[in-house]
């Protein structure tokens, strides 16, 4: 941790560094480093894509004295990732959301001091912080217990699903989502996955998963060669969601639904929802692929 309660995180694979602070019990990320990692050259212009409630201003010490700088929350991060054209934008998002932020929430709160603070004031704030951390931990335990009861069948079955060899076509997964309350067809699900940067948007990578997600065991790809009437051959790529990927993607949709539901508006049918037992629907999905 650097001064003023700022936590520093580095990722050598992605060649980036981000800094995180706490605001009202939640982590906020300095926007400058995020924009640089996602290929934005103009930070102010990039932040126009972020809703007001997902961004803010804080002050920090620099070589030029105190300066006001922009920060974003997790939903703001999603908004910037969606508009980024960087090939590794989704990998960056996954690193922040799956490693950085959970590590902060796991270790608890922050406490900063001022030069004028007395030892008694510092101790009093430390006690309050400890009490708050204990309360959050108790609340978290209760939430986990409730979640475990709701998803007991999924937990038992889901672990075996993650290591299974089966896979589903995107169209089949769309039917499974629709069964669980998220009304979406194959073409619209493909479009949503492209919008989220999970599948390629253009050229030879159109509808192709990024290498990172293939290596993580979320997707596999099949190819076949089509010969047109004029004799020209074309290689057609078909992405398939592995069982581990079905669970990962469902979790990602849950998070997005709760933080940035507007993302789904152009793609899902009216009245769509994500049921509490959606994971069980996906884990127990009994819809077969149709050739």
N, C-alpha and C positions, 0 to 999 in steps of 0.2 A: 504494500500500500504506500502511495506517495503522500505528500502533505494534504491537509484539508479533507481527509476522508476519501480521497480519490483512489480507486483500485485500478491497477494497470494489468492488462492482459495482452499477451503476445501470441501470435500463431506464425511459426516459421514457414509452414507449408503454404499458407496464404500470403505470407510476407506482409503482415499488417499488425498494428497495435491499436487497441481501443482503451479508453478510460471510462470508468463507471462511477457514479456517485449515487447516494441514497437520497430520495425525496419522499417524505410521507410514507416511509416504510417500503418503497418500491425502488428498484434500480432504474436509473436514467443514464443514457449513454451520450458522451460528447459527440455532437453531430459531425464535427470536422473530420475525425478519423474514419467515421462510418462512410461519409461521402467520398473520401479519398479511396477507401477500399473498394467502393462500388463504382468507381470511375467517374464521379461527378466533378467537373472542374469549377463549377459555380455553386457554392454552398447555399447561398440565399435563394437562387433559382430552384435548386433541388428541393429545398424545404417548402416550396409552394405546393408540392405534391403531398405534404403532410398536414393533416387536420390540426387545428389550433390546440385541441385538447391533448394531442399526442406529442406536442413539442413545447419547449419553454426556454427561459433564459436564466443563466446563473452567472455569478462572478467568480473569477479565479485569479490567482497571482501569476503574472508573467514577467518576463524581463523588462517590460515596459510599464510595470505596475499592475493594478487590478484592472481587468477587462471583462466586459460582458460577452458571454459565449452561448451558443445554442446547444440545447440538449434535446434528446428524443427518448420516448419510452419504447416498449417492445412493439406496440402497434405502429409507432412511427417507423421503426426499423422495417416492418413488413411492407409499409407503403413505399419506402425507398428501394427495397429489394425488387418489388414488382416492376418499377420503372427503369431499373438498371439494365444496361446492355452488356455488362461484364459476364463472361462465361462462368465465372466462379461465384456469382452473386448468391446462388442458393447454398453453395458450400459455406460461404461466409455467414449466411443467415442460420444455417444449422449449427455451426460452431458457437455462435452467440447464444442461440436459444436452447441448445442441448447441452452446452458445457459451461459457458460463462455465467449466464443468468442463474441456472440452477445452483452453481457453486456459491454464488452470492447469497441466494435465499437459504441455502443450507447452513452457511456459517453465521447467519443472523445479521444484526444491525451494525451500525457505525457509531463511533463517538468521536467528535472533534473537540479540541480545546482552544481557548483564546489565551493570549499572553497574560491578560488581566485576571484570569480565573484563579480563585483560591483553591487550595487542596480540598477544602470542604465542599466547594461547588462542583469540582470534578468528581469527587466521591458520590455526591448526591445524584449527579446525572448518570454515573455508572450504575448505581443501584436501580434507578428508574429504567435504564436500558436493560439491565438483567431481568427485571420484573416483566418488562414488555417481551423480552425474548422467551421467557418461560411461558407466558400466556400464548404467544404465537405457536410455540412448540405444542402446548396442550391442545390448542385449536386444530393444529395440523394433524395431531394423532386422532382426534375425533373425526376429522374429515376422512382420514385414511381408513378408519374402521368402517365408516358409513359406505365409502367407496368399495371397500373389500366385500361387504355384504351384498351390495348391488351387483358387483361384477364377479361374484364367486365362480360362476360357470365359465366366464371368459378367462379368468386367471388360470383355472385348471386346464382348459382346452387351449388357450392362447399360447402357452409356453410350448406345447407340442406343435402348434401350427407354425410358429416362428422357425422351426428347424425342418419342417416338412419340405418335400421336393415339388409339390404341386404348384401351379401358377394359374393366374386368371387373365383373360383378355381384358382390356380396358372396358369394353362394352359389357362384359359380364360383371365387372366390379361396379359399373354404373347401375346395373339392375339390383345388385346387392345394396347399394346406397339408397336406391329408391324404396326398396323394401323396408329399410330402416328409417324412412321419413324424409330423406334428402332427394327430392324429385329431380332427376337429371338423366339425360340420355347419353349415348356413346359420343356423339359429335360434340355436345356441349361439355362433356367431361374432358375430352381431348383439348378443347379450347381453354378450359379452366386450368388444366395442367400446363399448357403452354404459357398462359398468362402469369402463372406462379413461377415460371422458370424451371419447372421440373422436367418438362420435355422441350426439345429444341423448337425454335420458332421459324427458322428459315433454312433454305438451302439443303445441303445433304444431311443436316442434322434435324430436319423437320420431323417432329414427333419421336425423336430419339432421346432416351434418357441420358443424362450426363454420366460420365465415367465414374464420378464419385458415388452416385446412387447405385450403380451396378456393382461397384466394389463393396458397398455396404450391404449388399444382398437384398436390395429392395426390388430390383428389376432384373429381368434377363431379356435378351433380344433375339428374335428369330428373323432370318432373312430368306427371301425367295426371289428368283429371277423371273420376270415377266417379259415375254417376247411379243412385241406389238406387231400389227399387220404389216407394217413397213420394214420389219426385220430388226428394228431397234430394240435392244434389251434394256430393261430397267430393273434395278434391285429395289425391292420393296421391304422396308423394315417394319416389323411388328413388335411393339413393346408388350411385355407380359409382366404383371405384378406378381412377385413371389409372395408367399404367405407372410413373411416378415415385413414386406413392403406394404401389404394390405393393412396390417396393424399400424405401421408407422404413418401411412397416409391418413388413416382414420384419426389418429391422434393429432396430426397436423391440422386436419379439417376442424376438429374440436377447438383447438387453440385459436384458429383464425375466426371461427364462428363467434367466439366469445370476445375477441378483441377488434376484429375488423369485418363485421358481417356484410358490409357493402360489397366486398369482393365477390360474393356469391350471387348478387342480384341479377347480373346479366345472364347467368348460366343455369339457375335452378328454377323449378316451377313454383307457381304461387302456392303458398301454404306449406312450403318446405320447412323442415325443422331437423334438428339432430337429437334424436331420442337418447335418454340416459342409458339405454341398453344397446346403443348402436354398435358398440364393440362386440357384444355377444352376437348380434346379427351378422357382423362381418366374420367373426371367428367361426361361426357355425354355418356360414354361407353354403347352401346346398345347390346353388345354381351351376349347372354345367356349361362349359363353353359350347357355343354352336359354331360349327365349322362354316 
